[in-house]
Amino acid sequence: MAESSTISGNRGLQVEEKLIFELDNPGALAVDLPEPGPIDLDRMGGVARRASTGLPDLSEPQVVRHYTRLSQKNYGIDTGFYPLGSCTMKHNPRLAEKMARLPGLADLHPLQPQKTVQGALEVIDTLAGWLKDLTGMPAVAMSPAAGAHGEWCGLMAIRAAHEDKGEGNRRRILVPESAHGTNPASAAMCGFTVDPIPAKANGRVDLDALKAKLGPDIAGLMLTNPNTCGLFESEIIEIAAAVHGAGGYFYCDGANFNAIVGRVRVADLGIDAMHINLHKTFATPHGGGGPGAGPTVLSAALARFAPVPYVAHGPGGLELVEGGRGGAKPFGRVKGFHGQFGVFIRALAYIMSMGADGLRQASSDAVLNANYLQASLGDVLTASFDGPCMHEALFDDRFLKDSGVTTLDFAKALIDEGYHPMTMYFPLVVHGALLMEPTESESKDTLDQFIAVVRGLAARAKAGGADEFKAAPRLTPRRRLDETLAARTPVLRWKAAVG
Ligand SMILES: *Cc1c(COP(=O)(O)O)cnc(C)c1O
């Protein structure tokens, strides 16, 4: 229960909200239906329900209030600044939402005859064209459902390419220590072993250490660029050449594409496969498990192993190709139907409304905003690496040394100030990381307010305010949670009290 001195447990207009099952008011009904007549249970093949469904009985106003109050407890990009590093929490234009809701698109059924969905296939094909143009890559697998799924798809194509050459023994993948957790997980799911490579003091991959790990069993490298420290891998051309020289393929985690769209052609970096998180780079509300999409661009060496289905131009219009065609050897299928169509529409609407020049402007502004944060906080926080950053600013906890305040405490204090905290303790390569990604869609005013708050908190921490930090958050419906208990012993199911 929230700590509160009120009789009701409510605080101001914040209402203490129970689970809807606990609100159950037997006999109250939101609908008024006639009593059903007698049912011939035999006709239901023995599956007729005999016990109550356990669904709560509530009136319509009770249901409306319950869900409206829950929605008010949800902090999102539409309520405030959300500097969550590595997540690209940018504004999602309403135009994209409107397009995704057009009945002619939203009401389609994936099993409709192809001649009746030519427009939808054109959406997929046009978006694929943009993704190929923006990366300079010759092919794209559209169906992966998220970034992690795209990683898996790209690695499966790499595995298929090695097997096709009779080199299926190549099963070792190099992954930098700073990588997102999905990278080693995807590699392991593809049957590869993961070999970590260290970073240099400047936050980039150690090229000599990487070269020392190359060998005849190397399947490839997974590298994020810009990397998870918010830095461009300046030796990426040499890295690609070394991996190719050892017979491996180069997978790039493209989650940070928002920093380089319109400025860097992925193909020029020697990359063989890269997923693009459409939900991060091209708008779609995400976080909390919302839908994503992870189309994966492929180099000429990997293109023929791309999964089915894909859209192709045929004599009768656009068609979905389900098998190998023209020497292609698809490694299989990664998803039911054709991919995350609703996210495709949003991405295409965003891309077309921005135009190529607008996309380039967005990535430039994202980098500018991150550098504005880094420069404005550099004298009170401790930036982990020298020099300018890309789309996100990385600080570590040296500025909190001897204050008794941890990165976690600092993040909790930000909540009381009305901000979703930045990403903390990631990447693992710096101590007590604070990773801030403002994106291009925040105004200078918003950034200045945030900077003032962070500066104020840093001053408070250094002035001996540890107790106050340990008690934060004070103003939320729930105070500090036992996050370890919640993660280890989650309560996922409501059960009625017996009796
Ligand atoms: C977000 C992210 C991923 C995973 O993408 P999902 O769409 O969440 O599966 C992988 N790598 C990096 C660096 C990311 O930021």
PDBQT file of the ligand as one rigid body, heavy atoms in Angstrom, charges set to zero:
ROOT
HETATM    1  C1  LIG A 501      16.320  -2.283 -28.352  1.00  0.00    +0.000 C 
HETATM    2  C2  LIG A 501      17.599  -2.950 -28.651  1.00  0.00    +0.000 A 
HETATM    3  C3  LIG A 501      17.627  -4.292 -29.093  1.00  0.00    +0.000 A 
HETATM    4  C4  LIG A 501      16.418  -5.195 -29.123  1.00  0.00    +0.000 C 
HETATM    5  O1  LIG A 501      15.365  -4.727 -29.900  1.00  0.00    +0.000 OA
HETATM    6  P1  LIG A 501      13.861  -5.183 -29.609  1.00  0.00    +0.000 P 
HETATM    7  O2  LIG A 501      13.086  -4.554 -30.696  1.00  0.00    +0.000 OA
HETATM    8  O3  LIG A 501      13.526  -4.672 -28.241  1.00  0.00    +0.000 OA
HETATM    9  O4  LIG A 501      13.840  -6.683 -29.653  1.00  0.00    +0.000 OA
HETATM   10  C5  LIG A 501      18.859  -4.825 -29.444  1.00  0.00    +0.000 A 
HETATM   11  N1  LIG A 501      19.982  -4.108 -29.359  1.00  0.00    +0.000 NA
HETATM   12  C6  LIG A 501      19.992  -2.825 -28.932  1.00  0.00    +0.000 A 
HETATM   13  C7  LIG A 501      21.281  -2.072 -28.872  1.00  0.00    +0.000 C 
HETATM   14  C8  LIG A 501      18.801  -2.211 -28.547  1.00  0.00    +0.000 A 
HETATM   15  O5  LIG A 501      18.808  -0.953 -28.106  1.00  0.00    +0.000 OA
ENDROOT
TORSDOF 0
